[in-house]
Amino acid sequence: MSGHHFERVLQCEAAVAVQQDPLLIDIARHYLGGEANLITTRTWWSFPTKSASEADLSRASFKFHFDLDDWRMLKFFFYLSDVDADAGPHVYVKGSHNRRRLKHQLTLLVGHSVEDVLGFYGEENAVTMTGRAGTGFVEDPFGFHMGTLAKQTPRLMMEVGFGVSKPSKRRYHGEPVIR
């Protein structure tokens, strides 16, 4: 179960300070090879649940997927609550942003199984991110990633994404709409 907060995050001075952090912008510029435009900022909760359907898991990003917010992008994530194995940690598959299986290239399907993705990329390349509130990490969102199901403790997370395209002027609850 997850809950997204769109317009409220942009009213938070601390969130805006993270968006404008010179180090994050510099990292994004270097990775993207030029200008880095702020594309998205959002926060969301993932709440513990005892049962979830396959459709719910796919909709809530609890299966491996990749993001297509922009042609090239870099996303920074921050845990705003402590995250251990029972709080739904984020998982990223190293190398999956560069080497894509043909069937994964030809589908925009959200929700690839763990067996499918790790069977190709290797279990040793799955990195599970845990940490105290304030822990941050960065990833190329074209690589396979997912949130895991929170078992005992809710998880609050913030995402700040930079891309190569100009940000959209369209809004949904105050949040820029991805193209």
Number of C-alpha atoms within 10 A of each C-alpha: 18 19 12 14 16 17 17 14 19 17 10 10 10 11 19 14 10 18 20 13 11 11 10 19 19 14 15 25 18 11 15 18 11 12 17 24 18 22 23 19 24 20 22 17 18 23 18 18 14 9 11 11 8 12 10 14 18 19 14 19 18 26 24 25 24 23 15 13 19 19 10 17 24 25 21 20 20 20 23 19 18 18 23 18 17 16 23 26 23 21 20 23 22 20 14 22 16 9 11 16 11 8 8 15 10 9 8 12 12 16 19 19 14 15 11 12 21 18 10 12 18 13 14 9 14 19 14 17 18 19 16 13 15 13 16 17 11 16 18 23 22 21 19 26 28 23 22 21 29 24 16 15 19 21 25 22 24 20 20 22 26 28 23 20 17 13 17 14 10 11 12 10 10 14 20 18 15 15 11
